[in-house]
């Protein structure tokens, strides 16, 4: 039995929603001022404001647990347990005004995510999961427990791909599979798998821990998994920010290894 409960999960959801409300106010103002981070990726006022809210609330409620955030400082030493936060995942989608951006908060323990929340401010919906308790889809009308993907799938028929970051290697891989594609921004690609709306999400370009950690536990609790291209389940280290290339699958039996 986990020492983490639905009370914790609901609290993290409320923190993500609070950050989302502030993001939405900035989003609805119209013009978006941006600057470039050291890696060349865009940074907006919404990224900064959301990060401040999440950091404040996590420190207030879980002061002993360190926080690794895209807009914060990196850790010098590896941690057994830490929060992994992307205060605004999909900044490019935020700038494009297509609504496909999210707030991601995950708890990593012993190199795997055990709790995760993805909040989608524009759509006013969220996904959340707690290890061994299942995954849930929350809208303004209802809370739905997502079912596990038990049925056997022989091949990939539909791929989720990044709306803004799909590269040639990924495109060539998908063409070789002769599969359909559905495009989505930010961590929404992993929620498509968790809902059974896509079979796999290949990512052969750069991503960071905070991009996928929350979606990973949501996917795991619906029977899916994220594998490196060598066929090993993806794990998380607080001192290794960049993820290896991977393929996320909606059914863990669909493990795919690239030779």
N, C-alpha and C positions, 0 to 999 in steps of 0.2 A: 504494500500500500504506500502510495506517495505521500510525503509530508506536505505536498502542495495540493490545494483544494480548489473547488469551483469559486470559492470566495476570492482567491488569488486571481483566478482566470477572469472573473468579472471585474475585479479592480483594474487589471491591466487593460481590459476592454474599455473601461471608463476613461483611463488615462489616454488611450489611443483616440477615443472619441473627442476628448477635450482638445487634444492637439489638432485633430481634424477640423474642429470648429474654427480654430484660429487660422488654419491653412485656408479654409473656405472663404473667410472674410477677405484675406489677401487676394485670393484667386478671383473673387467677384469684383474687386476694385477696377479691374481692366488691365492696365499696363503693368508689366512685370519687370522690375529691375534685376539684372543678373550680373554676377561677376564670375571669374574663372578660378577654380581651385588649382592647386599645384599640379594635379594630374590632368588639367584641362577640362574637367567636367564642370557644368554650370552650378552656381550656388545662388539661391534666391533668399529674400527676406523670410519667406515661408519655411525654408529649411532651418534657418536660425531660430525663429520663434518656436517652431514645433520641437526642436531639440531642447530648448530651454525648459519648456513645459514638461517634457518627458523626463528629463534629468532631475528636475525639481521634485516631481511626484515620486519617482522611483527612489530617490535618496531619502525622501520623507517616510516612505512606507517600508523600504528594504535597505536601510542604511549600511548593512554589513556586506551587501553584494555589489561588487564593482560593475561599472557600466562601460561597455564598448559601443561607441556610436560613430556613425559615419562623419558626424560633425564635431567629434570630440578627439581627445588624445588617444593614441594607441598604447597598449600595455607593454611594459618592458619585460615582465615575467608572465609565464603561463598561469592561468587560473583554472581551478577545478570547477568553479561555478561563476557565471557572469551573465549580465543582461547584454543582449545583442540588439542594437537599435538602428533602424533607418528611419529618421524622422520624416523624410519625404522621399519615398522610393518612386522613381519615375519623374525626375525633375524636368526632363525633356518633354514628357507628356503634359506636365503642369504648364510649361511655357507654351506648348502648342494648343493649350486649352481644349484637350479632348477628354478630360475627366479621368483618364486611366492612370492615376497615381494613387499611392497608398501610404499608410503609416504602418511600419512593421516593428513589432516588439517580440523578442523571443528570449527564453531563458535557456542557457546552455549549461548542462551539468555532465561532467565526465565525458566531454567531447561530443555530446549529442543534444539536440534540442528536446526539451521535455514539456515546454509550454510555449504557445505562440498565438499572437493576434495579428491579423491583417485587417485594417480598417480602410474603407474606400469613401472618403468624405463626400464626393459629388453624388455618388449613388446611394449614400446613406445606408450602407450595408457593411457587414463585417464577417470574417471567418475567424474561428478560434479553435484551439485544441489543447488538451492536457493529456499527457502520456497515460495510456491504459484506460482513459475515460471517454475517448472518442473526439470527433471533430464536429463543429456546428457552424451553420450558416444563419446569420442574424440579419433580418430586414426590419423595416418599420412595422411590418404586419405580424411577423412570427419568428420563432426560433426553431430551426430544423436540424435534427441530428443527421449528419451525412452518413450514408450507408457505406459499408466496406465493399470494395470491388472484388468479389469472390470469383466471378465467372472467368473461365479460362479463355485467354486471348492468344491466338496463334501468331499474329503479326500486328504491326502498327498500321492503323488506317487513317488516323488524324493526328497531326503534329501541332502543338502550340509553339509559336515562334515570336520572337521579340519584334515589336512594331518599329523600334528605332535602332536596334543593335544586331540585326541578322547579317551574318557575313557569308562570304563565298563558300567556305568549308561547310557551314550549316546547310546552305541551299543545295549544295551538291549531294550531301548526305540524304536530305529529304527526297530529292529527285530520284536517287537510287532506290528508295523505298517505294516509290510510286504512290505516295500518300497525299491526302488532302492536308491543307494547312489552315489554321485559324490564328490571326495575329492579335496580340494583346500587349499592353505596356506593363511595366513594373512586375510586381509579384502576382499579378492577376493570372499569369500563365500557369502557375502552380495551383491556383484555385480552380482553373478549368479542368485540370487533371483530377483534383479531389472530387469534383462534381461529376466526373465521368464524361465530360464534354470533349476531351482530347485524350489520346492514349499516351503521348510522350512529349517531352520538352527537351530537345537537344540544345546544349549551350557550349559552343566551341570557341567562345570568346571570353574576355575577362569579366568576372563577377567577384563580389566580396561577400564575406560571411553574412552581413546584415541584409544583403539582397534576397537571400533564400532561406535563412534559418527559420523564420516564422512559418513560411510556406512549407518547409520540410516536415515539421511535426504535424501540420494539418494533413499533408499528404500521407505520412506514415500511419496516421490514425484512421485513414480511409483505405488502407491496404496497399498503398504505394510506397515508393522508395526513390532515392536519388543515388545513382551509381556513377563512379568515375568511369572513364572510358576503358579502364582495365577490368571493370566488373565488380569493383569493391564499393560497399556503401560509403557515402561521403561522411566524413567526421570533421569536427571543428576544433581549432586551437586558437586561443585568444591572441597568440603572437604571430599567427600566420593568416593575414587578412584575406589574401587572394585565394579563391577556390580554384581547384584544377578544372579542366574541361569535364563536363558531366552530361548524363542523360537522366532526366527525371521520368519515371514511369508510373502510371496510375495503378498498376498491379505489380507487386514485387516479383511475381513469377515471370514478368517480361524483361528480366535482366538482360541487358544488351552489352556485349563486349566487342570493342573494335580492335581488331588485330593490327 
